[in-house]
Amino acid sequence: MKSKTPYILMSLDCSTAHISKRDNSLLKKNDDTDPVTTYKEEYGYDIYIHEAAMDSAILRYGYSKEFVKLLKIARKNNCQYLKLDRDGMEYEDLPRFDW
């Protein structure tokens, strides 16, 4: 694919403090049955935001409702990725997990 203009990807920057310990374990495991497309980084994850992923399937897989909320926030803001990092932004209005 060729373009004359830059292709810019947006991501929601978020601290791993906003995901549960179980969410972290599932992201780390990330097998072929996982409905979430995850790329492991040194201190966190890049999660691809695709419209085809159903929130109900993500919850059934075992992810928390707080994790699904992060995905919804990223979608609402037209982000292609949710970047979870230990040094990512912490948001006052989101739950914080101390694990």
Phi, psi and omega in degrees: 000135179240151179210151175268344181247153179296141175261111186252127177261140178251145175222149174271120180273125186212143178287146174293349176296343181267008174240153180282166177299322178295317177304315180300316179298318180293318179296321180293320181291307177034072178268184184293342180270351182292127179283357181254129178271112188239137174243116181288133175246174183301316184237023180173215187214148165252123183245122181286131179263110176235142184296335184290336180291122181271130180302324180295321178293324180293319177294317179299326180293337176124356178291153182282161176294333177292322177294316178299323178298320178298318178298318179296319178297317179298314179300314182301329182262018176058035178274146175269340182221150167253117180261112177256125183214147180299334179257013180289173181295138172256137184246131184300324186269009177248146178298151179241132179252127179258094178232000000 
